[in-house]
Amino acid sequence: MINSKDLLGIKELAPEEIYHILDTAAGFKDVLLRDIKKVPPLRGKTVVSLFFEPSTRTRTSFALASKRLSADVVNFSVTTSSVVKGETLKDTALTIQSLGADFVVIRHGSSGVPHLLGNLLNISVINAGDGANEHPTQALLDLFTIQSRKKKIKGLTVAIIGDIAHSRVAKSNIYALTKLGAKVRVICPPTLMPAGIEKLGIDVFHSIDEGIRKADVIMALRLQLERQSKGFLPSLEEYFNLYGLTDERLKLAKEDAIVMHPGPMNRGVEIESAVADGPQSVILEQVTNGLAVRMAVLYLLSGVKK
């Protein structure tokens, strides 16, 4: 059971809640393998997708997850809404609630917006990414993928490479993996490493070779160039030379290590195509698992008393 009407972040979830979501997702993964991939739990419910930032995977995944559960889906277009006329986020959200929506899935460039809406609305709010804060369903699908491949999470060594300072995916994964007993390493240039991040119980590396050595899982992150001011990196070419995940570097990890990336990938910047498309990559598997995880989240939240 999820002990809240909302999913706002991994930070708010207890380990047993996380495992319950993963166990539920496993059941829905089986549903997705059937010829008829639709089940009725959310029939008559309405899910509103409220995205203030671009998205391909998350938005499409939530829409498909909602439809697989037989819910109605409304994609709210910010550019053609009253937001462009000056309507506040509060009034937009209250209008959506008054129209009878049961869930709001929100992505916003400002950290804390889902929490604001969670306190404001009586319906369920799901955080699909807020600024550089959190992206909880991405972390949950990453956990699900790791558990599916490795049969456990506790005790694994997970190396996260990339723009740690600006990545909401990194933060949610750090919270999730440490809660479940994994050993987490973060690897990036000093300019992209948040001060004091080691206080979260993780190990900090500025050398990719040292950071991925003997790792069970390697997660490359997209450079968040849209959230960076100038001066963090000399050039993308230099970043790849120093921190790009290449076939040669991958040999430093364990032989059965898996390679992950939340997408979208910048090939030749964060990851070499030979690795992204190689036998150790589970990147497309992450996308498929995201559908099962988001079905699980919607299903479990629908059973929480509002």
C-alpha positions as CSV (number, residue, x, y, z in Angstrom):
1,M,0.0,0.0,0.0
2,I,1.1,3.6,-0.7
3,N,0.4,5.6,2.4
4,S,-0.4,8.8,0.5
5,K,-2.9,9.9,-2.2
6,D,0.2,11.3,-4.1
7,L,3.5,10.2,-5.5
8,L,5.7,13.3,-5.0
9,G,9.1,11.9,-4.5
10,I,11.2,8.9,-3.5
11,K,12.3,10.8,-0.4
12,E,8.7,10.4,1.0
13,L,8.5,6.6,0.4
14,A,9.4,3.9,2.9
15,P,11.4,0.9,1.6
16,E,8.3,-1.4,2.0
17,E,6.3,1.0,-0.1
18,I,8.9,0.9,-2.8
19,Y,9.0,-2.9,-2.8
20,H,5.2,-3.0,-2.9
21,I,5.2,-0.8,-6.1
22,L,7.9,-3.1,-7.7
23,D,5.9,-6.3,-6.8
24,T,2.7,-4.7,-8.3
25,A,4.6,-3.7,-11.4
26,A,5.8,-7.3,-11.9
27,G,2.1,-8.3,-12.2
28,F,1.4,-5.6,-14.7
29,K,4.5,-6.6,-16.7
30,D,2.8,-9.9,-17.3
31,V,-0.3,-8.1,-18.5
32,L,1.8,-6.3,-21.1
33,L,2.9,-9.7,-22.5
34,R,-0.7,-10.8,-23.3
35,D,-2.4,-10.4,-26.6
36,I,-5.0,-8.2,-25.0
37,K,-3.1,-5.7,-22.9
38,K,-6.0,-3.9,-21.3
39,V,-7.4,-4.4,-17.8
40,P,-10.3,-2.6,-16.1
41,P,-9.2,-1.3,-12.7
42,L,-9.4,2.4,-13.6
43,R,-12.5,2.3,-15.8
44,G,-14.4,5.6,-15.3
45,K,-11.3,7.4,-13.9
46,T,-9.7,10.3,-15.7
47,V,-5.9,11.1,-15.8
48,V,-4.8,14.6,-16.8
49,S,-1.3,15.0,-18.2
50,L,0.0,18.4,-17.3
51,F,3.5,18.9,-18.8
52,F,5.2,22.3,-18.7
53,E,8.4,20.8,-20.1
54,P,9.1,18.6,-23.2
55,S,8.8,14.8,-22.8
56,T,8.6,11.8,-25.0
57,R,9.1,8.7,-22.8
58,T,7.5,9.8,-19.6
59,R,4.4,11.5,-21.1
60,T,3.8,8.7,-23.6
61,S,4.4,6.0,-20.9
62,F,1.9,7.6,-18.5
63,A,-0.7,7.9,-21.3
64,L,-0.3,4.3,-22.3
65,A,-0.3,3.1,-18.7
66,S,-3.6,5.0,-18.1
67,K,-5.2,3.5,-21.2
68,R,-4.0,0.0,-20.3
69,L,-5.8,0.4,-17.0
70,S,-9.0,1.6,-18.9
71,A,-8.8,5.2,-17.7
72,D,-9.6,8.2,-19.8
73,V,-6.6,10.4,-20.7
74,V,-6.5,14.1,-21.3
75,N,-3.3,15.7,-22.5
76,F,-3.2,19.3,-21.4
77,S,-1.4,21.5,-23.8
78,V,0.2,24.5,-22.0
79,T,0.7,26.5,-25.2
80,T,-3.0,26.4,-26.2
81,S,-4.3,26.9,-22.6
82,S,-5.3,29.9,-20.5
83,V,-1.8,29.7,-19.0
84,V,-0.6,31.9,-22.0
85,K,-3.3,34.4,-21.0
86,G,-1.9,34.7,-17.5
87,E,-3.8,32.0,-15.6
88,T,-1.9,30.9,-12.5
89,L,-0.9,27.3,-11.9
90,K,-3.2,27.1,-8.9
91,D,-6.2,28.2,-10.9
92,T,-5.3,25.8,-13.7
93,A,-5.0,22.9,-11.3
94,L,-8.3,23.7,-9.5
95,T,-10.1,23.9,-12.8
96,I,-8.8,20.5,-13.8
97,Q,-10.0,19.1,-10.4
98,S,-13.4,20.8,-10.8
99,L,-13.8,19.1,-14.2
100,G,-13.7,15.8,-12.5
101,A,-10.2,14.5,-13.0
102,D,-8.9,11.8,-10.6
103,F,-5.2,12.1,-11.3
104,V,-2.9,14.9,-12.4
105,V,0.5,13.9,-13.7
106,I,2.7,17.0,-13.7
107,R,6.1,17.9,-15.0
108,H,7.4,21.4,-14.3
109,G,10.6,23.2,-14.5
110,S,10.4,24.5,-10.9
111,S,11.3,22.3,-8.0
112,G,8.4,21.8,-5.5
113,V,5.5,22.3,-7.8
114,P,4.1,18.8,-7.4
115,H,4.2,19.2,-3.6
116,L,2.4,22.5,-3.9
117,L,-0.4,20.8,-6.0
118,G,-0.5,17.8,-3.6
119,N,-1.3,20.1,-0.7
120,L,-3.8,22.1,-2.8
121,L,-5.8,19.4,-4.5
122,N,-8.0,16.5,-3.2
123,I,-7.1,14.3,-6.2
124,S,-3.9,12.3,-6.7
125,V,-0.9,14.2,-7.9
126,I,2.0,12.3,-9.5
127,N,5.4,13.9,-10.0
128,A,6.7,13.4,-13.5
129,G,9.8,15.5,-12.9
130,D,10.1,18.8,-11.1
131,G,13.1,21.0,-11.9
132,A,16.4,19.5,-10.6
133,N,14.6,18.0,-7.6
134,E,13.1,14.5,-8.3
135,H,11.7,12.1,-10.9
136,P,10.3,9.3,-8.8
137,T,8.8,7.0,-11.4
138,Q,12.1,7.0,-13.3
139,A,13.9,5.8,-10.2
140,L,11.2,3.2,-9.7
141,L,11.5,1.8,-13.2
142,D,15.3,1.8,-12.8
143,L,14.9,-0.2,-9.6
144,F,12.5,-2.6,-11.3
145,T,14.9,-3.1,-14.2
146,I,17.9,-3.7,-11.9
147,Q,15.9,-6.2,-9.8
148,S,14.6,-8.0,-12.9
149,R,18.1,-8.5,-14.2
150,K,20.1,-8.9,-10.9
151,K,17.4,-10.6,-8.8
152,K,18.3,-8.2,-5.9
153,I,19.2,-4.6,-5.1
154,K,20.8,-4.8,-1.7
155,G,24.5,-5.1,-1.8
156,L,24.9,-4.2,-5.5
157,T,27.4,-1.5,-6.6
158,V,25.7,1.1,-8.8
159,A,27.8,3.8,-10.6
160,I,25.9,6.9,-11.7
161,I,27.9,9.0,-14.3
162,G,27.0,12.5,-15.4
163,D,25.5,15.8,-14.4
164,I,24.7,15.0,-10.8
165,A,24.2,18.6,-9.8
166,H,21.3,19.2,-12.2
167,S,19.8,15.7,-12.5
168,R,16.5,14.9,-10.9
169,V,17.0,11.3,-12.0
170,A,20.2,11.1,-10.1
171,K,18.6,12.4,-6.9
172,S,15.7,10.0,-7.0
173,N,17.9,7.1,-7.8
174,I,20.3,8.0,-5.0
175,Y,17.4,8.1,-2.5
176,A,15.9,4.9,-3.8
177,L,19.1,2.8,-4.1
178,T,20.4,3.8,-0.7
179,K,17.0,3.1,0.9
180,L,17.2,-0.5,-0.5
181,G,20.8,-1.1,0.5
182,A,22.8,-0.6,-2.7
183,K,26.2,0.9,-2.7
184,V,26.0,4.1,-4.8
185,R,28.9,5.8,-6.5
186,V,28.5,9.1,-8.3
187,I,31.0,10.2,-11.0
188,C,31.4,13.5,-12.7
189,P,33.6,16.6,-13.0
190,P,33.9,18.7,-9.8
191,T,31.9,21.5,-11.4
192,L,28.9,19.1,-11.8
193,M,29.1,17.6,-8.3
194,P,26.9,19.1,-5.6
195,A,28.7,20.1,-2.4
196,G,28.2,17.7,0.5
197,I,26.5,15.0,-1.6
198,E,28.5,12.4,0.2
199,K,26.4,13.0,3.3
200,L,23.7,11.0,1.5
201,G,25.8,7.9,2.1
202,I,27.3,7.6,-1.3
203,D,30.9,7.6,-2.7
204,V,32.1,10.4,-4.9
205,F,34.5,9.9,-7.8
206,H,36.0,12.3,-10.4
207,S,37.6,9.6,-12.4
208,I,35.3,7.4,-14.4
209,D,37.8,4.6,-14.5
210,E,38.0,4.4,-10.8
211,G,34.2,4.9,-10.3
212,I,33.0,2.1,-12.6
213,R,35.6,-0.4,-11.6
214,K,33.9,-3.7,-10.5
215,A,30.4,-2.0,-10.6
216,D,27.3,-4.2,-11.1
217,V,25.2,-1.5,-12.7
218,I,26.3,1.6,-14.7
219,M,23.9,4.4,-15.2
220,A,24.8,7.2,-17.6
221,L,22.9,10.4,-17.3
222,R,22.0,13.1,-19.9
223,L,23.9,16.4,-19.5
224,Q,21.2,18.8,-18.4
225,L,22.5,21.6,-20.7
226,E,19.1,23.5,-20.4
227,R,19.6,23.8,-16.6
228,Q,23.3,24.8,-16.8
229,S,24.7,28.3,-17.0
230,K,27.9,28.7,-19.0
231,G,31.2,27.5,-17.6
232,F,30.5,24.0,-16.2
233,L,32.3,22.2,-19.1
234,P,35.0,23.3,-21.5
235,S,33.4,21.4,-24.4
236,L,31.1,18.3,-25.0
237,E,34.0,16.6,-26.8
238,E,36.2,17.0,-23.7
239,Y,33.4,15.7,-21.6
240,F,33.2,12.5,-23.7
241,N,36.9,12.0,-23.6
242,L,37.0,12.2,-19.8
243,Y,33.5,10.8,-18.8
244,G,31.9,9.2,-21.8
245,L,31.0,5.5,-21.3
246,T,32.9,3.6,-24.0
247,D,33.2,0.0,-24.8
248,E,36.8,0.0,-23.5
249,R,35.8,1.6,-20.2
250,L,32.9,-0.8,-19.7
251,K,35.5,-3.6,-19.4
252,L,36.5,-2.2,-16.0
253,A,33.1,-3.0,-14.6
254,K,32.0,-6.5,-13.7
255,E,31.7,-8.9,-16.7
256,D,27.9,-9.1,-16.2
257,A,27.4,-5.4,-15.5
258,I,24.3,-3.8,-17.0
259,V,24.2,-0.4,-18.7
260,M,21.3,2.0,-18.1
261,H,20.3,5.5,-19.4
262,P,17.1,7.3,-18.6
263,G,17.0,9.0,-22.1
264,P,17.1,10.9,-24.2
265,M,20.7,9.9,-25.0
266,N,23.3,12.1,-26.5
267,R,25.4,9.5,-28.3
268,G,29.0,10.4,-28.5
269,V,28.6,12.7,-25.5
270,E,27.5,10.6,-22.5
271,I,27.7,7.2,-24.1
272,E,29.2,5.4,-27.1
273,S,26.8,3.8,-29.6
274,A,28.6,0.5,-29.3
275,V,27.7,0.5,-25.6
276,A,24.1,1.9,-25.9
277,D,23.3,-0.8,-28.5
278,G,25.5,-3.5,-27.0
279,P,24.6,-6.7,-25.2
280,Q,24.9,-5.2,-21.7
281,S,22.5,-2.4,-22.4
282,V,19.1,-2.5,-20.9
283,I,18.0,0.9,-22.0
284,L,15.0,-0.2,-24.1
285,E,14.1,-2.6,-21.4
286,Q,13.9,0.4,-19.0
287,V,11.3,2.0,-21.3
288,T,9.1,-1.1,-21.4
289,N,9.4,-1.5,-17.6
290,G,8.4,2.1,-17.2
291,L,5.0,1.3,-18.5
292,A,4.5,-1.5,-15.9
293,V,5.8,0.7,-13.1
294,R,3.5,3.6,-14.0
295,M,0.5,1.2,-14.2
296,A,1.4,0.1,-10.7
297,V,1.6,3.6,-9.4
298,L,-1.8,4.6,-10.9
299,Y,-3.4,1.4,-9.7
300,L,-2.1,1.7,-6.1
301,L,-2.9,5.4,-5.8
302,S,-6.4,4.7,-6.9
303,G,-6.9,2.6,-3.8
304,V,-5.8,5.3,-1.4
305,K,-8.6,7.0,0.5
306,K,-8.6,10.7,-0.6
